[in-house]
Amino acid sequence: MTATPTTSLPLLGKAALVTGGSRGIGAATARKLAADGADVALTYVSGEGRAKEVAEDIRALGRHALAFRSDSASATDPAEAVHHTAHEFGRFDILVNNAGIFPSSPLAEITLEDIDRTLAVHVRAALLAAQAAAGHMTEGGSIITIGSNLAERVPGPGMTLYAASKAALNGLTRGLARDLGPRGITANLVQPGPTDTDMNPADSAKADGQRALTALGRYNTPERVAALVAFLAGEAGAGSTGAVFTVDSGANA
């Protein structure tokens, strides 16, 4: 029998998949979902050791955990990751499309390979995973995709491809909301700004410039982004779908 969620464990009894969950926002999200009661699977491409550490943290919270390799650039891995999670946990309730890359180069230097890989990782994988997840989810299911505040405002050169790929997630999310709304499944987009991760550390040479663009004058933490994701995955966030939530310390204000 599935346990009834409580205030302290709002996701108790639910099963989640976080793509790219071995570090940064993905790792923080996997831990937060588990802390709120969910069993959590996470994928990685590299960093197997880190992924296993996150899985151990999840088990230490009394939850079931899976960590397995899955390449979001693949045409088949995203859906297979969903099916594997559903098979192992016996259900599937929460999909967090988090895996990402950060291409940054002058417009003239963007290659066809760059375009294909970026769109595959950010857009195609999210769509394929959502399509597969919808086949397993019942009412109360939640799809949350991690985008970027750069989808709405680009403060400098070199980010055309990245911004374009993240902007596509807005349309994807709104379409999913309409397709899945009649079944009681929500779809939302979370757009972080400067966040202290391996991909964009708060002590990098470019960090001060990014801080200067924010209203709060600071980087965000992965844990703050994860807290919003967990909120949207639970009953408290069930009134939102097709919505965009920007967590960028006011960079786009």
N, C-alpha and C positions, 0 to 999 in steps of 0.2 A: 504494500500500500504506500502511495506517495505521501510524504509528510506534508502537513499544512504549513505554509510559510508563516513565520512570525515576524514581529517588528524588528527583532535583532538579527534575524536571518531571512530577509525578504526573498531570497532566491533558493531557499531550501527545496531540494527535490528536483531542481532544474539541471539541465545539461547544456554546456556551452562549448563553443569552439572559438578560439582566438588565433587568427592567422598572424604569423610573425610575432609569436609570443615569447621569444627567448630573451628579449631585451627591451629597454625603453618603455614606451607607452603600452606596447603589447604585454610585456612582463608585468607591469603595474596593473593592467586591466585583468590579466589572468588571476593574479593574487587577490585583487579586490572582489572579483566575482566569487572566488572560493571563500573569501572571508564572509561574504553575504550568503553563503550556503550552497552555491552551485558546484557540481562536478565539472571539471574544466579540462578540455583538450587544447593543446597548443602546438602550432607547427613552427618549423624553422627550416632554413636552407643551409646555413652554416651555424656554428656555435652550438653544437650538440651538447657540450658540457653545460653551458648556460641554461639551455632548455631543460635539462635534467634537474638542475638546481631549482628552477621555478616549479617543476613538477613535485619535487620533494617538499618545497614550501607549502604547496597546495595539500599534499598528503598530511603534513604536520597539522593542518587545520581540520583534519578529519574528513576531508573530501577525497573523491576519486580523481586521479589525474592521468592524462596521457600526454606524451611528448613524442612527436614523430616528424620525420622530414617530409616536406611538401613544398614544391616549387611553384609559386604563383605565376611564374612566366610560362608554365606548362599549360597546354590546352586541356589536359585531363586531371591534373593533380587537385585543383580546387574542389571539384565535385567529389572526387574520391576521398578527400579529407573529410568532407561532410558525411559521406556514407560510412566511413570508418568510425567516426565519432558516434554516430547514431547506433551503429551495430554494437560498439563496445559498451556504451552507456545504456542502451535500450530505449533511448528517447533523444530528442533534439529540440531545444527550446530557444537558444540564444546563439546567434552568429555575429561575431565581431570581425569585420573585414579590416584588418589593420596592416597587413604586410605592405611594405612600400620601399621605394628607392628614391634617390634624390639626384636626378640628372641636372647638371648646371653647366651650360656652355653657351657661347655666343650663337646667335641664330644661324649664322653661316656655317657653323661647325656641327650642327645637329645632323646626324646620319639617319638613314632609313632604319638601320638596326636600332638606334637609340629610340626612335619613335615607336617601332613595333614592340620593343621590350617594355617601355614605359606604359604604353596603353594596355599591354597584356597584363602587367602586374597590377596596375591601379584600377583599370576599368573592366577588362574581360574577366579577370579572376573574381572580382567582386560580383559580377553578374552571374557567372557560372556557379559560384558558391551559393548565392542567394536562390538561384533556380533549384539547385539540389536541396537546399535547406527547406524550401517551401514544400517539397515533397514529404518531408518528415514532420514538419511543425503542425501543431494544432492551435486552437485559440489561446492567445496569450504569448505566442511566439514573438521574438523580437530580432530584427536585423539592424545592426548598427555599423555604419561604415565610417572609417576615419579618413577625413579629407584634409584640407589645409586652408588657413585664412588667405593664402596666396591665390586661391581660386577666385576671390572677390577683389583683391587689391594687390598689385605687384609693385613693390617699392623700388625696384632696380632692374637692370638688364640681366640676361643669362638664365631666366627662369620661365621662358615661354612654354617649353614642352611640359615641364612639371606643372605649371599653373593650368595649362589646357587639360591635362589628364585629371587633375583634381576637380576642375570645374565640371567635368562630365559626370561626376558623382552626384551632383545636385539633381540633374535630370534622372539619373538612375534611381535615386532615393524616392523622388516624387512619383515616378512610375511604379516602383514597387509598392508604395503606399496605396495607390489606387488598385493595383492588381490584387493585393493581399488583404486590404482592409475589410472586404466582405467576410473574410475568414477570421477576423479578429487578430491578425498578425500586423505588428507595427514595423515601420522602417524609418530610421532617422539618420541624419548625417552630423557628425561631430567634427568641427574644423579647428584644430589646434593652431596656435601661432608659435612663436619661439618657445621651445620646451627643452629643458635640460636633459638631453639624451646623448648617446654615442654619436648619433648622426649630426647633432647640432649642440655640442656642449656649451654650457654657460661660461666656460673659461677659455673659449677659443678666441682667435684673433678678431673674428667678426662679431663677437658677442656684444660688445659695447654699442656697436652701430645698431644692432637689432633692439637692444634695450631702449635706445634713444627714440625708436619709433613707437614704443608702447606708451599708453597713458599711465600705467602703473610703474614704469621704469624698471621692470624686472622680467626675468624669464618665468615661465610657468614650470610646474613640476609634473612628471608623468602621473603622479598620484591624483592630482586635481582633475586631469583628463579622465582617468580611470573612474573616479567617483561619479562623474557625469554619465559615463557609459553604463555603470552599474545602476544608476537611477533610472535611465531609460529602459533598461532591461527588466525592471521590476514593475510591480503593480502601481507604484507611485508615479511612474512615467508613462503609464499605459494610455493616457489621454493625448499623447503627442505622436503624430505620425506624418511623414512627408515633411518634416521640419528640419531646419538647419540650426545648429547650436555652435557658436563661435567662442572658443576658449583661447584668447590670444593676448591677455593682459591689456586689452584696449588698443592693439596695433591698428585695427581697422575702424576705430571709433571716429 
